[in-house]
Amino acid sequence: MNRRLHAIARRAIRALGASTACALLAACASTPRADDAPSAASERAAPVILDERPWTFDGVEGRVITTAHYRVHTTAPTTASGLLLPRFLESSLARYRTSITPLPEPPRRLDTFMMANRGEWARLTSTELPPSRAARYLRIERGGFAEGGRGFYFDLGVQDTMAIAAHEGWHQYTQATFRDPLPVWLEEGIATWMEGFRWDQGASATPLFLPWANLERFDRLREVHAAGRVLSLEQLLALTPDSTLARSPGAALDYYAQLWALAHFLNDDAGRRAALARVLRDGASGELRTHLRAQGFASGARTGAGVFTSYIEPDLRVASDEYAAFVARVVSTGSRDRVAQGLPPQ
């Protein structure tokens, strides 16, 4: 560990709580990017770790770290990612519950696994899930997933690991908390919207969430727009991650970029944002399916335009035209510089 990373580790240790000190002072195996990692930060942040105990998986020693809302099982407690994850998860949860509309706490602590490498993650996935479910996720080469309110990740370095945790953490939260599931397009769209963040240079180990700060999604959206591949809302609302991935990995990337834009589209207008907030509250409380049945839609369908037309805009053609114009504005000349700063396009 170089001197700068050692200093980061020491600051984060003090911010996370004295009980972590013994586990986190060893050498870092994952190096955060200089422009993304917390640095020169104050130590005002309150401790988030309530308890820490030894944990062993498949002969590998690790730790179970308990916070107010999470139980983090990790074999990577000495890496920068392992060190920062507990605070990041708590900060992300606060964002899930407040950024669009007030939402309830999860009903239990959310079990989260952060493994040191993909091999350990694959063995854990095969151990914890039935073979048919595990096989689906073992196709993932980089990343992680949420299943049944649990998160399963492996260390990819600070920025990538935390972005994945922010995305999958939304799924983990809704799986555990919402009484009615959201439509797939909205569930995935909000998850991509939750990905954008930077490290707050004024508070140790604290993420600053900026929904626009997501050049990966922006660059793909710009490519999709330039190639004339932007889908209509009717097409987009009918898709799922599995259906797009079955076509090609590129189609899946197109899909997520357009859902990222759709989430911003819904948040960009006061009326749409209020409708979106109602969808989330109804999903959390269990009133979403009742509302859909009252409007004549199949309450169990998680694809299609039912939620969109009954909550947000009854005329899908009008909304689709407005969405297409919004995408064109987002990717217009000069927008990338603003997005890189976490600012909305002009």
C-alpha positions as CSV (number, residue, x, y, z in Angstrom):
1,M,0.0,0.0,0.0
2,N,1.5,3.4,-1.0
3,R,1.5,6.3,1.5
4,R,-1.6,7.9,0.0
5,L,-3.7,4.8,0.2
6,H,-2.4,4.1,3.7
7,A,-3.6,7.5,4.7
8,I,-7.0,6.9,3.1
9,A,-7.2,3.6,5.0
10,R,-6.4,5.2,8.3
11,R,-8.9,8.0,7.8
12,A,-11.6,5.5,6.8
13,I,-10.8,3.3,9.7
14,R,-11.4,6.1,12.2
15,A,-14.6,7.1,10.4
16,L,-15.9,3.5,10.4
17,G,-15.1,2.9,14.0
18,A,-12.2,1.7,16.2
19,S,-13.3,-1.9,16.1
20,T,-12.2,-2.3,12.5
21,A,-8.7,-1.1,13.0
22,C,-7.0,-4.5,13.4
23,A,-8.7,-5.9,10.3
24,L,-8.1,-3.0,8.0
25,L,-4.5,-1.9,8.4
26,A,-3.1,-4.7,6.1
27,A,-2.0,-3.9,2.6
28,C,-4.6,-2.9,0.0
29,A,-5.2,-5.3,-2.9
30,S,-7.4,-2.9,-4.8
31,T,-6.4,0.6,-5.7
32,P,-9.0,3.4,-6.1
33,R,-8.5,5.8,-8.9
34,A,-6.8,9.0,-7.8
35,D,-9.7,11.2,-9.0
36,D,-12.4,9.0,-7.4
37,A,-11.0,7.8,-4.1
38,P,-11.6,9.8,-0.9
39,S,-8.6,11.9,-0.1
40,A,-7.6,14.8,2.2
41,A,-10.9,14.3,4.0
42,S,-11.9,15.4,7.4
43,E,-13.0,12.8,10.0
44,R,-16.4,14.3,11.0
45,A,-18.4,11.2,9.8
46,A,-20.0,9.3,12.6
47,P,-19.1,5.6,13.0
48,V,-21.4,3.2,11.2
49,I,-20.1,-0.2,12.4
50,L,-21.9,-1.6,15.3
51,D,-20.2,-5.0,15.5
52,E,-17.5,-7.0,13.8
53,R,-16.7,-10.7,14.1
54,P,-14.7,-13.3,12.3
55,W,-16.3,-15.2,9.4
56,T,-14.9,-18.0,7.4
57,F,-16.1,-19.1,3.9
58,D,-14.6,-22.2,2.2
59,G,-11.5,-22.0,4.4
60,V,-10.9,-18.3,3.7
61,E,-10.9,-16.0,6.7
62,G,-13.0,-12.9,6.6
63,R,-15.3,-10.7,8.8
64,V,-19.0,-10.1,9.4
65,I,-19.5,-6.4,9.8
66,T,-22.8,-5.2,11.2
67,T,-24.3,-1.8,10.6
68,A,-27.7,-0.4,11.4
69,H,-29.3,-1.9,8.2
70,Y,-26.7,-4.3,6.8
71,R,-24.7,-7.4,7.7
72,V,-21.7,-7.4,5.4
73,H,-19.9,-10.8,5.0
74,T,-16.5,-10.1,3.4
75,T,-13.3,-11.9,2.6
76,A,-11.8,-8.6,1.5
77,P,-11.9,-6.4,4.7
78,T,-8.3,-5.2,4.0
79,T,-8.9,-3.8,0.5
80,A,-10.1,-0.3,-0.2
81,S,-13.4,-1.7,-1.4
82,G,-13.9,-3.9,1.7
83,L,-13.0,-1.0,3.9
84,L,-15.4,1.5,2.3
85,L,-18.4,-0.8,1.6
86,P,-20.3,-0.6,5.0
87,R,-20.5,3.2,4.9
88,F,-21.3,3.2,1.2
89,L,-24.2,0.8,1.7
90,E,-25.7,2.9,4.5
91,S,-25.3,6.1,2.5
92,S,-26.9,4.4,-0.5
93,L,-29.8,3.2,1.5
94,A,-30.5,6.7,2.8
95,R,-30.5,7.8,-0.8
96,Y,-33.0,5.1,-1.8
97,R,-35.3,6.1,0.9
98,T,-35.2,9.9,0.4
99,S,-34.1,11.0,-3.1
100,I,-37.4,10.6,-4.9
101,T,-40.0,10.2,-2.1
102,P,-39.9,9.0,1.6
103,L,-39.8,5.2,1.6
104,P,-39.8,2.8,4.5
105,E,-36.8,1.1,6.2
106,P,-36.1,-2.5,5.2
107,P,-37.8,-4.9,7.6
108,R,-34.5,-6.6,8.5
109,R,-30.8,-6.2,8.2
110,L,-29.8,-6.9,4.6
111,D,-27.2,-9.6,4.2
112,T,-24.5,-8.6,1.8
113,F,-21.5,-10.6,0.6
114,M,-18.4,-8.9,-0.7
115,M,-15.8,-11.5,-1.8
116,A,-12.1,-10.8,-2.5
117,N,-12.3,-12.2,-6.1
118,R,-14.5,-13.8,-8.6
119,G,-13.5,-17.4,-7.7
120,E,-14.7,-17.0,-4.1
121,W,-17.9,-15.2,-5.4
122,A,-18.7,-18.1,-7.8
123,R,-18.3,-20.7,-5.1
124,L,-20.4,-18.6,-2.7
125,T,-23.1,-18.2,-5.4
126,S,-23.2,-22.0,-6.0
127,T,-23.4,-22.6,-2.3
128,E,-26.1,-20.1,-1.5
129,L,-28.5,-20.5,-4.5
130,P,-30.2,-23.4,-6.1
131,P,-28.3,-24.7,-9.2
132,S,-30.8,-23.2,-11.7
133,R,-30.6,-19.7,-10.1
134,A,-26.8,-19.9,-9.6
135,A,-26.3,-20.8,-13.2
136,R,-28.0,-17.6,-14.3
137,Y,-25.7,-15.4,-12.3
138,L,-22.5,-17.4,-12.9
139,R,-22.6,-16.0,-16.5
140,I,-21.6,-12.6,-15.0
141,E,-18.0,-11.8,-15.6
142,R,-17.7,-8.5,-13.8
143,G,-20.2,-7.3,-11.2
144,G,-22.6,-8.8,-8.9
145,F,-26.3,-9.3,-8.3
146,A,-29.1,-9.1,-5.7
147,E,-31.4,-12.1,-5.0
148,G,-34.1,-12.4,-2.4
149,G,-33.0,-9.2,-0.6
150,R,-29.3,-10.3,-0.4
151,G,-26.4,-8.7,-2.3
152,F,-23.5,-10.8,-3.8
153,Y,-20.5,-8.8,-5.1
154,F,-16.7,-9.3,-5.7
155,D,-14.0,-6.7,-5.5
156,L,-13.4,-4.8,-8.8
157,G,-11.7,-1.8,-7.3
158,V,-13.4,1.0,-5.5
159,Q,-15.3,2.9,-8.2
160,D,-16.7,-0.1,-10.1
161,T,-17.5,-2.1,-7.0
162,M,-19.4,0.8,-5.4
163,A,-21.3,1.6,-8.6
164,I,-22.4,-2.0,-8.8
165,A,-23.4,-2.0,-5.1
166,A,-25.4,1.2,-5.7
167,H,-27.3,-0.4,-8.6
168,E,-27.8,-3.9,-7.1
169,G,-28.4,-2.4,-3.7
170,W,-31.6,-0.8,-5.0
171,H,-32.8,-4.2,-6.1
172,Q,-31.8,-5.7,-2.7
173,Y,-33.7,-3.0,-0.9
174,T,-36.9,-3.3,-3.0
175,Q,-36.8,-7.1,-2.9
176,A,-36.8,-7.0,0.9
177,T,-39.1,-4.0,1.5
178,F,-41.6,-3.5,-1.3
179,R,-44.9,-5.4,-0.9
180,D,-45.6,-5.1,-4.6
181,P,-42.8,-5.4,-7.2
182,L,-42.2,-2.5,-9.6
183,P,-42.4,-3.0,-13.3
184,V,-39.0,-4.2,-14.6
185,W,-38.4,-1.1,-16.7
186,L,-38.8,1.1,-13.6
187,E,-36.9,-1.2,-11.2
188,E,-33.9,-1.2,-13.6
189,G,-34.2,2.4,-14.6
190,I,-34.0,3.6,-11.0
191,A,-31.2,1.2,-10.3
192,T,-29.1,2.9,-13.1
193,W,-30.1,6.3,-11.8
194,M,-28.7,5.3,-8.4
195,E,-25.3,4.5,-9.8
196,G,-23.8,8.0,-10.2
197,F,-21.6,9.2,-7.4
198,R,-18.3,10.8,-6.4
199,W,-16.4,10.9,-3.2
200,D,-17.1,13.9,-1.1
201,Q,-13.7,15.5,-0.5
202,G,-15.0,17.3,2.6
203,A,-16.1,14.2,4.6
204,S,-14.0,11.0,5.0
205,A,-15.2,7.9,3.1
206,T,-18.6,9.6,2.3
207,P,-20.1,9.3,-1.2
208,L,-21.7,12.3,-2.9
209,F,-24.5,11.0,-5.1
210,L,-24.9,12.7,-8.5
211,P,-27.4,10.9,-10.8
212,W,-25.9,12.5,-13.9
213,A,-22.3,11.5,-13.0
214,N,-22.4,8.3,-15.1
215,L,-20.3,8.6,-18.3
216,E,-20.7,4.9,-19.0
217,R,-24.4,5.2,-19.4
218,F,-24.2,8.6,-21.1
219,D,-21.6,7.5,-23.7
220,R,-23.7,4.4,-24.6
221,L,-26.8,6.5,-24.9
222,R,-25.0,8.9,-27.3
223,E,-23.9,6.0,-29.4
224,V,-27.5,4.5,-29.4
225,H,-28.9,7.9,-30.5
226,A,-26.3,8.5,-33.2
227,A,-26.9,5.0,-34.6
228,G,-30.7,5.5,-34.6
229,R,-31.3,2.7,-32.1
230,V,-33.4,4.7,-29.6
231,L,-36.5,2.6,-28.9
232,S,-40.0,4.0,-28.5
233,L,-41.4,3.9,-25.0
234,E,-43.8,1.1,-26.0
235,Q,-40.8,-1.0,-27.1
236,L,-38.7,-0.1,-24.1
237,L,-41.4,-0.9,-21.5
238,A,-41.9,-4.4,-22.9
239,L,-38.3,-5.5,-22.5
240,T,-36.4,-7.2,-19.7
241,P,-32.7,-7.6,-19.0
242,D,-32.9,-11.3,-19.9
243,S,-34.6,-10.7,-23.2
244,T,-32.1,-8.1,-24.3
245,L,-29.1,-10.1,-23.1
246,A,-30.4,-13.1,-25.1
247,R,-30.1,-11.0,-28.2
248,S,-26.5,-9.7,-27.5
249,P,-24.5,-8.1,-24.7
250,G,-24.6,-4.9,-26.8
251,A,-28.4,-4.9,-26.8
252,A,-28.3,-5.2,-23.0
253,L,-26.0,-2.2,-22.8
254,D,-28.3,-0.2,-25.1
255,Y,-31.3,-1.2,-22.9
256,Y,-29.7,0.0,-19.7
257,A,-28.5,3.3,-21.2
258,Q,-32.1,4.0,-22.4
259,L,-33.6,3.1,-19.0
260,W,-31.0,5.5,-17.4
261,A,-32.3,8.2,-19.7
262,L,-35.9,7.2,-18.9
263,A,-35.3,7.6,-15.1
264,H,-33.9,11.1,-15.7
265,F,-36.9,11.8,-18.0
266,L,-39.3,10.9,-15.2
267,N,-37.4,13.0,-12.6
268,D,-36.9,16.0,-15.0
269,D,-40.5,17.2,-14.9
270,A,-42.4,18.0,-11.7
271,G,-45.6,16.3,-12.8
272,R,-43.8,13.1,-13.9
273,R,-41.7,13.1,-10.7
274,A,-44.8,13.3,-8.5
275,A,-46.4,10.4,-10.4
276,L,-43.1,8.4,-10.1
277,A,-43.1,9.1,-6.3
278,R,-46.7,7.7,-6.1
279,V,-45.7,4.5,-7.9
280,L,-42.8,4.0,-5.5
281,R,-45.0,4.6,-2.4
282,D,-47.7,2.3,-3.8
283,G,-45.2,-0.4,-4.5
284,A,-43.8,-0.1,-1.0
285,S,-47.2,-0.2,0.7
286,G,-48.7,-2.9,-1.5
287,E,-51.3,-0.7,-3.2
288,L,-49.7,-0.9,-6.7
289,R,-51.5,-4.1,-7.8
290,T,-54.8,-2.8,-6.4
291,H,-54.5,0.4,-8.4
292,L,-53.6,-1.5,-11.6
293,R,-56.6,-3.9,-11.2
294,A,-58.9,-0.9,-10.7
295,Q,-57.5,0.6,-14.0
296,G,-58.2,-2.7,-15.8
297,F,-54.6,-3.8,-16.1
298,A,-53.1,-7.2,-15.3
299,S,-51.8,-6.6,-11.8
300,G,-49.1,-9.2,-11.9
301,A,-47.5,-8.1,-15.2
302,R,-44.1,-6.6,-14.8
303,T,-43.6,-5.6,-18.4
304,G,-45.7,-3.4,-20.6
305,A,-47.2,0.1,-20.3
306,G,-49.8,-0.5,-17.5
307,V,-48.0,1.4,-14.8
308,F,-46.8,4.1,-17.1
309,T,-50.2,4.9,-18.6
310,S,-52.2,4.5,-15.4
311,Y,-49.8,6.6,-13.2
312,I,-47.6,8.9,-15.4
313,E,-49.1,9.6,-18.9
314,P,-52.2,8.0,-20.4
315,D,-51.1,8.8,-24.0
316,L,-48.0,6.7,-24.6
317,R,-47.5,8.2,-28.0
318,V,-47.2,11.7,-26.6
319,A,-44.9,10.5,-23.9
320,S,-42.7,8.6,-26.3
321,D,-42.2,11.7,-28.5
322,E,-41.3,13.7,-25.4
323,Y,-38.9,11.0,-24.3
324,A,-37.2,10.9,-27.7
325,A,-36.8,14.7,-27.6
326,F,-35.4,14.4,-24.1
327,V,-32.8,11.9,-25.2
328,A,-31.8,14.1,-28.1
329,R,-31.3,17.0,-25.7
330,V,-29.3,14.9,-23.2
331,V,-26.7,13.8,-25.9
332,S,-26.5,17.2,-27.6
333,T,-23.1,18.8,-28.3
334,G,-21.5,20.0,-25.1
335,S,-23.5,17.8,-22.7
336,R,-20.7,15.4,-22.0
337,D,-18.6,17.9,-20.2
338,R,-21.5,18.7,-17.8
339,V,-22.3,15.1,-17.2
340,A,-18.7,14.4,-16.4
341,Q,-19.1,17.0,-13.6
342,G,-22.3,15.4,-12.4
343,L,-24.4,18.3,-13.8
344,P,-27.5,17.9,-15.9
345,P,-27.2,18.6,-19.7
346,Q,-28.2,22.1,-20.7
